[in-house]
Amino acid sequence: MLDSTAAVDKILVCVSASTSSANVIRYAATKAEGMHTRFFAVHVETPRGMLLPEDERNRAMDNMRLAEQLGAETATLTGRNIAEETMRFAREKGITRIIAGKPGRSLLRSIFLASPVDRLVHISGEIDIEIVSGESGEAFRAPYRIRSREIPWSDYGTGLLFYMLATGLCFLMFRRFDLSNLIMVYLLAVMVTAIETGRGPAIAISLLSVLSFDFFFVPPRFSFTVDDAQYIVTFIVMFAVSLTISHLTELMRRQTRTARLQERQAAAMHGLSRQLAGSRSVEKILKITVEYISEIFDSKVIVLLPDKDGRLKTGGGDPSLVFQKDVVRQLDVASKAFKTGESTGWGTQHEPENEILYAPLQVADLTLGVVALRPGDPDRFLMPDQRYLFESLVKQVALSLEVEFMAERCIPLQSAVF
């Protein structure tokens, strides 16, 4: 029997994109299980974090997914200060202990810049803070492979076009305007390039703009030598402002993409909920599930339900579109998802090389069936943010099926055996 103290304890683990974060999550999960207490996992999305490389951002999402698999109640927060956002969430949820990974920082940086963990300790108040190195054990490795991006030469070509237009305009303005006005034209070109193509081309155009301004317009013209030393400061400031513009514009682009993704996810969840709410039979629920998920993820989908003997059979969708070969093996993989209650197949920890993804329709400890999905483009399908959306939709379907099964008091519909 649990004592009164353990009953009110709540643990929160701070999740980051660090490779050691997975081990910190496992430690927190083990501790929560030993204390028989609720377990929360929080990741704070900051403006700076949005500019991290794609693989690091994906690693943070994978770490959150690992925490969810280990039983954590997950939440992704947004804000500029990681420590303050984390502490605000902790106080709202009545957290008694926060577990965070030890920051891997150089001595010089630690002296002059306080880490989020240092700030968290400083403002923790009555909440206990436990710092874990997280270096023992294996880091969580996502089973999917992210295809390396090719250099976007077309984007650089677009940026070069904006640069040439700016340079041509500066030649027209040169005799009538001060040099400071020409700088504004180049900065405008950098901003437009950053908006249209991204940070890489914008940085390249920033450098070209500074060199061109020096070569074409600063006396002596058509030379990189400078008679007046003050122009050296002008070049440095011009390049710094250009970099700042490209940085802020890229941040704006990513924030816009994030907002659109969140809007798309909310719309998808709301749309499926609305359609499921108007369905009053298992057949209609399965039909809506197949059509809706297929359209959202541009994929082929079927739903497998168990018969009286526990064998999976088609409940909805066309199996010939999903099971294109080796049907027996695919049914074995699907059965594994049904029996274990964990996703198997493409991009998961179980059978990651399999060409089909199987997600269990699970409510609490009861598995009602399996959703089988064949991606239209395996190289680009189901990155971490898409996986969260897919799993959320599957959970909604599972809840609707549970209600119908209870209402009809029937065994899931049987269909043709493979």
Backbone torsions as a table, in degrees:
resi	resn	phi	psi	omega
1	MET	NA	134.8	-176.5
2	LEU	-75.9	142.6	175.5
3	ASP	-79.5	168.8	-174.0
4	SER	-67.0	-29.5	-178.8
5	THR	-69.9	-45.8	-179.2
6	ALA	-64.1	-27.9	-176.4
7	ALA	-68.1	-26.8	-176.4
8	VAL	-104.4	-6.4	178.4
9	ASP	-67.2	141.0	174.9
10	LYS	-138.1	135.5	-177.5
11	ILE	-109.6	137.7	175.1
12	LEU	-124.9	133.0	176.4
13	VAL	-112.7	136.0	178.7
14	CYS	-86.8	124.7	-176.4
15	VAL	-106.9	134.2	178.6
16	SER	-134.1	-175.8	178.1
17	ALA	-86.7	3.4	-179.0
18	SER	-64.4	147.0	178.1
19	THR	-67.6	-22.3	179.6
20	SER	-88.0	-6.7	-176.9
21	SER	-62.3	-33.6	-179.8
22	ALA	-60.8	-38.9	-179.7
23	ASN	-70.9	-33.7	174.9
24	VAL	-64.6	-40.0	178.7
25	ILE	-63.3	-44.5	179.2
26	ARG	-62.2	-40.1	178.2
27	TYR	-62.0	-45.3	-179.7
28	ALA	-64.5	-39.5	179.4
29	ALA	-64.0	-42.2	178.3
30	THR	-63.3	-41.6	179.7
31	LYS	-65.7	-42.9	179.1
32	ALA	-63.4	-40.0	178.7
33	GLU	-65.3	-40.3	179.2
34	GLY	-67.8	-31.3	-179.9
35	MET	-90.6	-5.1	-178.5
36	HIS	54.6	52.1	-175.3
37	THR	-131.5	166.2	178.1
38	ARG	-70.7	150.2	-170.6
39	PHE	-132.6	120.6	-179.5
40	PHE	-115.1	149.1	174.8
41	ALA	-130.9	130.0	-175.3
42	VAL	-129.2	134.5	171.9
43	HIS	-122.9	131.1	-179.0
44	VAL	-103.3	120.5	178.8
45	GLU	-91.5	113.0	-179.4
46	THR	-105.0	161.1	175.7
47	PRO	-56.5	-37.8	178.7
48	ARG	-67.7	-37.3	-179.8
49	GLY	-65.3	-27.6	179.3
50	MET	-68.2	-16.4	-179.8
51	LEU	-97.3	4.0	176.9
52	LEU	-67.0	156.4	175.1
53	PRO	-57.5	154.3	-174.8
54	GLU	-59.8	-36.8	-178.5
55	ASP	-66.8	-33.9	177.6
56	GLU	-71.2	-40.9	177.7
57	ARG	-63.2	-39.7	177.6
58	ASN	-65.9	-35.7	179.2
59	ARG	-64.1	-38.6	177.2
60	ALA	-62.2	-41.6	179.2
61	MET	-67.9	-37.2	177.6
62	ASP	-65.6	-38.3	177.1
63	ASN	-64.3	-37.3	176.4
64	MET	-65.7	-39.2	179.0
65	ARG	-65.5	-38.9	176.3
66	LEU	-60.9	-43.0	178.8
67	ALA	-60.9	-40.4	178.5
68	GLU	-65.6	-39.3	178.1
69	GLN	-64.5	-29.8	-179.4
70	LEU	-87.4	6.2	173.5
71	GLY	101.9	9.3	-178.4
72	ALA	-81.5	150.2	168.8
73	GLU	-89.5	113.0	-170.3
74	THR	-97.6	152.7	176.5
75	ALA	-151.8	134.5	175.0
76	THR	-107.6	119.4	-177.7
77	LEU	-104.6	160.4	175.5
78	THR	-125.9	142.4	179.6
79	GLY	168.2	171.7	-178.5
80	ARG	-89.4	-25.2	-176.7
81	ASN	-115.6	111.1	-176.0
82	ILE	-62.2	-45.7	-176.1
83	ALA	-63.9	-44.8	-177.5
84	GLU	-67.2	-40.7	178.8
85	GLU	-65.9	-40.8	178.5
86	THR	-63.8	-44.1	-178.4
87	MET	-68.2	-36.0	177.4
88	ARG	-62.1	-44.6	177.5
89	PHE	-63.3	-42.4	-178.3
90	ALA	-61.5	-40.8	-178.9
91	ARG	-72.3	-34.3	177.4
92	GLU	-64.6	-36.5	-177.2
93	LYS	-92.1	-2.0	-179.9
94	GLY	70.4	36.4	-179.3
95	ILE	-68.6	139.0	178.6
96	THR	-106.3	-20.0	-178.8
97	ARG	-144.9	131.1	177.0
98	ILE	-112.9	129.6	178.4
99	ILE	-110.8	126.0	-178.0
100	ALA	-133.3	153.2	177.8
101	GLY	-77.8	146.0	177.8
102	LYS	-68.0	125.7	-177.5
103	PRO	-67.7	130.3	176.7
104	GLY	-91.2	89.6	-175.0
105	ARG	-129.6	153.4	176.9
106	SER	-70.5	157.9	-178.9
107	LEU	-61.0	-42.7	-178.7
108	LEU	-62.8	-42.6	-179.5
109	ARG	-69.0	-35.5	-180.0
110	SER	-66.1	-31.9	-178.7
111	ILE	-69.9	-41.8	-172.4
112	PHE	-97.0	-23.0	-177.6
113	LEU	-127.2	121.0	178.0
114	ALA	-76.0	135.3	178.8
115	SER	-80.8	163.7	175.5
116	PRO	-56.5	-33.1	178.8
117	VAL	-67.0	-42.1	177.2
118	ASP	-60.3	-44.0	179.4
119	ARG	-65.2	-37.5	179.5
120	LEU	-62.8	-43.1	177.8
121	VAL	-62.7	-39.0	-176.2
122	HIS	-66.8	-36.0	-175.1
123	ILE	-105.1	9.8	-173.0
124	SER	-68.1	-30.0	179.8
125	GLY	62.1	-121.3	-175.6
126	GLU	-81.4	-6.7	-177.8
127	ILE	-87.5	131.2	178.9
128	ASP	-74.1	139.4	177.7
129	ILE	-116.3	127.0	178.1
130	GLU	-118.5	122.9	-178.7
131	ILE	-100.3	126.9	-177.4
132	VAL	-120.7	136.2	-178.8
133	SER	-67.3	-38.6	177.4
134	GLY	70.6	15.6	-175.2
135	GLU	-92.1	-16.3	179.3
136	SER	-83.9	152.7	179.5
137	GLY	85.3	-178.4	-177.6
138	GLU	-96.4	140.9	174.4
139	ALA	-71.3	151.5	179.8
140	PHE	-74.0	123.9	-179.5
141	ARG	-112.1	124.1	178.6
142	ALA	-67.3	133.1	-177.2
143	PRO	-74.2	-17.8	-179.7
144	TYR	-82.4	161.8	178.9
145	ARG	-115.3	129.0	178.0
146	ILE	-92.0	121.3	-178.5
147	ARG	-67.7	129.5	-180.0
148	SER	-63.7	140.1	-177.2
149	ARG	-81.4	141.1	174.4
150	GLU	-79.7	155.4	178.7
151	ILE	-64.3	124.9	-177.2
152	PRO	-77.8	77.6	-177.1
153	TRP	-60.7	-33.0	179.6
154	SER	-63.2	-35.9	177.8
155	ASP	-66.2	-40.4	177.3
156	TYR	-66.9	-34.4	176.2
157	GLY	-64.7	-39.8	177.1
158	THR	-63.8	-43.4	177.6
159	GLY	-61.7	-38.8	178.7
160	LEU	-64.5	-35.8	177.4
161	LEU	-63.8	-44.8	178.4
162	PHE	-62.3	-38.5	179.1
163	TYR	-63.9	-42.9	-179.5
164	MET	-65.9	-39.2	177.5
165	LEU	-64.0	-41.5	179.0
166	ALA	-64.2	-42.2	180.0
167	THR	-64.6	-42.6	177.3
168	GLY	-61.4	-41.1	178.7
169	LEU	-65.3	-37.9	178.7
170	CYS	-64.8	-37.0	176.3
171	PHE	-62.0	-38.3	179.0
172	LEU	-69.0	-32.5	-176.7
173	MET	-87.8	-16.2	-167.5
174	PHE	-54.9	-43.7	-175.1
175	ARG	-76.0	-17.6	-172.4
176	ARG	-113.7	-14.4	-175.7
177	PHE	-125.1	157.0	175.5
178	ASP	-70.0	160.0	-179.0
179	LEU	-62.6	-28.7	179.9
180	SER	-62.0	-32.0	178.0
181	ASN	-70.3	-33.2	177.1
182	LEU	-65.9	-35.8	177.1
183	ILE	-60.0	-39.7	-179.9
184	MET	-62.9	-36.3	179.0
185	VAL	-64.2	-44.2	179.1
186	TYR	-65.4	-39.5	178.3
187	LEU	-63.8	-36.0	176.3
188	LEU	-63.3	-40.4	178.5
189	ALA	-63.0	-39.9	178.2
190	VAL	-63.6	-43.8	-179.0
191	MET	-63.3	-45.9	179.5
192	VAL	-63.2	-39.1	177.9
193	THR	-62.9	-43.7	179.7
194	ALA	-62.9	-39.4	-179.3
195	ILE	-67.8	-43.0	-173.2
196	GLU	-83.0	-32.1	-171.2
197	THR	-123.4	-27.9	-178.9
198	GLY	121.2	-177.0	-171.5
199	ARG	-73.6	-40.1	-177.2
200	GLY	-56.9	-57.2	176.8
201	PRO	-59.7	-34.6	-178.9
202	ALA	-65.6	-39.1	177.8
203	ILE	-65.4	-41.6	178.2
204	ALA	-61.6	-42.9	179.6
205	ILE	-68.8	-31.0	176.4
206	SER	-60.6	-46.8	179.6
207	LEU	-65.5	-44.1	178.4
208	LEU	-61.3	-38.0	-178.7
209	SER	-64.5	-43.1	179.2
210	VAL	-63.7	-45.3	-179.9
211	LEU	-64.1	-41.4	-179.4
212	SER	-67.7	-40.7	178.4
213	PHE	-59.8	-41.6	178.2
214	ASP	-67.5	-46.6	-172.6
215	PHE	-71.5	-43.0	-172.3
216	PHE	-90.5	-28.1	-167.1
217	PHE	-125.0	-24.3	-178.5
218	VAL	-86.7	126.9	-179.7
219	PRO	-66.9	141.6	-5.3
220	PRO	-74.2	134.6	-176.0
221	ARG	-68.9	156.1	178.7
222	PHE	59.0	38.8	176.4
223	SER	-157.0	150.1	178.0
224	PHE	-89.7	0.0	174.7
225	THR	-76.8	150.7	-176.4
226	VAL	-126.7	125.0	179.0
227	ASP	-78.4	-39.1	-176.7
228	ASP	-103.2	120.0	-176.1
229	ALA	-63.4	-20.6	-178.2
230	GLN	-64.8	-24.4	-179.9
231	TYR	-69.8	-24.9	176.7
232	ILE	-61.7	-42.6	176.2
233	VAL	-63.7	-38.7	178.7
234	THR	-60.4	-43.1	179.7
235	PHE	-63.0	-43.5	-178.5
236	ILE	-63.7	-46.2	-179.8
237	VAL	-65.3	-41.6	179.8
238	MET	-60.1	-44.7	180.0
239	PHE	-67.5	-40.0	179.4
240	ALA	-64.3	-42.4	178.8
241	VAL	-65.4	-38.8	178.5
242	SER	-62.3	-44.4	178.1
243	LEU	-62.6	-40.2	179.2
244	THR	-63.8	-42.7	178.7
245	ILE	-61.4	-46.1	-179.7
246	SER	-64.1	-38.1	179.2
247	HIS	-64.7	-48.7	-178.2
248	LEU	-67.1	-36.6	179.2
249	THR	-67.1	-40.7	176.9
250	GLU	-64.0	-39.3	176.5
251	LEU	-60.8	-42.5	178.6
252	MET	-62.8	-40.8	179.1
253	ARG	-61.6	-44.8	-177.6
254	ARG	-69.7	-37.5	176.7
255	GLN	-63.8	-37.9	177.5
256	THR	-64.9	-43.8	177.9
257	ARG	-62.6	-40.2	178.7
258	THR	-64.0	-42.8	179.1
259	ALA	-63.3	-40.4	178.7
260	ARG	-65.6	-39.9	178.7
261	LEU	-63.3	-45.4	179.0
262	GLN	-63.0	-38.5	177.5
263	GLU	-64.9	-41.0	178.9
264	ARG	-64.8	-41.3	178.7
265	GLN	-64.5	-44.7	179.6
266	ALA	-63.3	-41.2	179.4
267	ALA	-65.1	-39.5	179.2
268	ALA	-65.0	-44.7	179.4
269	MET	-63.3	-44.3	-178.9
270	HIS	-66.4	-41.8	-179.5
271	GLY	-63.4	-44.8	178.9
272	LEU	-66.4	-40.8	178.5
273	SER	-60.1	-42.4	-179.2
274	ARG	-64.6	-41.7	-178.6
275	GLN	-71.3	-39.5	179.2
276	LEU	-67.4	-34.0	-179.6
277	ALA	-64.5	-28.0	179.9
278	GLY	-90.5	4.8	-179.0
279	SER	-100.0	135.3	-176.8
280	ARG	-123.0	26.6	176.3
281	SER	-155.4	156.9	179.6
282	VAL	-63.0	-40.5	-179.2
283	GLU	-58.3	-45.4	-179.6
284	LYS	-66.1	-39.6	179.0
285	ILE	-61.4	-44.8	-179.5
286	LEU	-66.3	-39.5	179.2
287	LYS	-63.6	-45.2	178.8
288	ILE	-63.0	-41.3	-179.6
289	THR	-59.9	-49.0	-178.2
290	VAL	-62.7	-47.6	-177.5
291	GLU	-66.2	-42.9	-173.7
292	TYR	-70.6	-50.1	-178.1
293	ILE	-67.3	-37.1	177.6
294	SER	-60.2	-42.2	-178.1
295	GLU	-70.6	-43.3	-177.1
296	ILE	-63.4	-44.0	-173.5
297	PHE	-103.2	8.6	178.9
298	ASP	49.1	59.8	-173.0
299	SER	-145.8	174.2	175.0
300	LYS	-103.4	132.2	-172.2
301	VAL	-133.8	140.9	167.3
302	ILE	-136.6	161.0	176.2
303	VAL	-116.3	129.3	179.0
304	LEU	-107.0	131.1	179.2
305	LEU	-124.1	150.2	-177.7
306	PRO	-81.8	148.2	173.0
307	ASP	-92.5	-166.8	-177.7
308	LYS	-61.5	-30.0	-177.9
309	ASP	-91.5	2.9	179.1
310	GLY	83.5	7.6	178.0
311	ARG	-86.0	138.8	-177.8
312	LEU	-78.2	133.8	177.6
313	LYS	-135.3	162.6	-177.5
314	THR	-68.1	127.0	175.9
315	GLY	-106.3	-28.2	-179.8
316	GLY	-162.0	145.1	-179.8
317	GLY	95.7	172.5	-179.0
318	ASP	-101.4	108.5	-177.0
319	PRO	-63.4	-26.3	-178.2
320	SER	-67.3	-22.7	178.4
321	LEU	-79.2	-24.7	-177.7
322	VAL	-98.7	-49.2	-179.9
323	PHE	-91.3	87.9	-176.7
324	GLN	-87.8	-19.6	177.8
325	LYS	-162.5	162.1	176.6
326	ASP	49.5	56.3	-175.3
327	VAL	-62.0	-39.5	-177.6
328	VAL	-61.1	-45.2	179.7
329	ARG	-65.0	-39.8	179.9
330	GLN	-63.4	-37.9	177.5
331	LEU	-68.0	-32.3	176.0
332	ASP	-65.1	-41.8	178.5
333	VAL	-65.9	-40.8	177.8
334	ALA	-63.0	-40.2	179.3
335	SER	-63.8	-34.9	177.8
336	LYS	-63.4	-41.1	177.4
337	ALA	-64.6	-39.1	-179.1
338	PHE	-66.9	-41.4	-175.9
339	LYS	-77.5	-37.2	-176.9
340	THR	-89.2	-19.0	-177.0
341	GLY	73.2	17.7	179.5
342	GLU	-122.6	146.7	178.7
343	SER	-62.8	139.7	178.1
344	THR	-132.4	166.7	178.2
345	GLY	93.2	-151.0	-170.2
346	TRP	-52.2	124.9	173.0
347	GLY	73.2	14.7	179.0
348	THR	-113.2	-178.3	178.0
349	GLN	-77.6	-15.9	-178.5
350	HIS	-115.1	122.9	-178.5
351	GLU	54.5	51.8	-174.0
352	PRO	-65.0	-22.2	-178.9
353	GLU	-86.2	-7.0	179.9
354	ASN	-65.1	144.4	-172.2
355	GLU	-80.5	-5.6	-178.9
356	ILE	-123.5	142.3	177.4
357	LEU	-100.3	131.7	178.9
358	TYR	-118.1	122.3	179.9
359	ALA	-118.9	125.2	-178.4
360	PRO	-72.3	139.7	172.3
361	LEU	-86.1	92.3	-169.7
362	GLN	-117.6	135.9	173.9
363	VAL	-126.8	115.1	-173.3
364	ALA	56.1	-123.1	-179.9
365	ASP	-98.0	7.5	-177.2
366	LEU	-103.9	126.8	176.8
367	THR	-102.8	120.3	-175.4
368	LEU	-91.5	-23.0	-177.7
369	GLY	174.1	-163.9	-177.4
370	VAL	-140.8	137.3	171.5
371	VAL	-97.5	123.0	178.7
372	ALA	-106.4	129.9	-174.2
373	LEU	-133.0	126.5	174.3
374	ARG	-106.4	115.4	-176.6
375	PRO	-68.9	146.4	176.5
376	GLY	-70.9	-36.7	178.5
377	ASP	-132.9	94.7	-176.2
378	PRO	-58.7	-28.5	-177.7
379	ASP	-72.4	-22.5	-175.8
380	ARG	-119.2	3.7	-170.7
381	PHE	-91.5	140.6	172.2
382	LEU	55.9	63.7	163.8
383	MET	-71.0	170.7	-172.1
384	PRO	-50.8	-43.0	-178.5
385	ASP	-66.1	-35.5	177.9
386	GLN	-70.4	-34.4	179.7
387	ARG	-64.4	-40.0	177.3
388	TYR	-59.7	-44.0	179.5
389	LEU	-63.5	-46.1	-179.4
390	PHE	-60.2	-47.3	-179.4
391	GLU	-64.3	-34.9	178.0
392	SER	-66.6	-41.0	178.4
393	LEU	-65.0	-40.4	179.0
394	VAL	-62.9	-39.0	178.2
395	LYS	-63.9	-39.0	177.6
396	GLN	-61.7	-43.5	179.2
397	VAL	-62.4	-42.1	-179.7
398	ALA	-60.6	-41.3	179.0
399	LEU	-64.6	-40.7	179.1
400	SER	-66.1	-40.9	178.1
401	LEU	-64.6	-39.0	179.6
402	GLU	-60.6	-42.4	178.8
403	VAL	-62.2	-43.4	-179.5
404	GLU	-67.9	-40.0	178.8
405	PHE	-63.3	-39.2	178.6
406	MET	-69.1	-38.8	-178.4
407	ALA	-69.6	-42.6	-177.6
408	GLU	-86.0	-18.1	-177.8
409	ARG	51.5	48.8	-177.9
410	CYS	-128.4	164.6	174.0
411	ILE	-84.0	144.4	179.0
412	PRO	-49.3	144.2	-176.2
413	LEU	-55.0	141.9	178.2
414	GLN	-99.5	144.7	178.8
415	SER	-135.2	-168.2	-175.2
416	ALA	-63.5	137.8	177.4
417	VAL	-84.2	141.2	177.4
418	PHE	-76.8	NA	NA
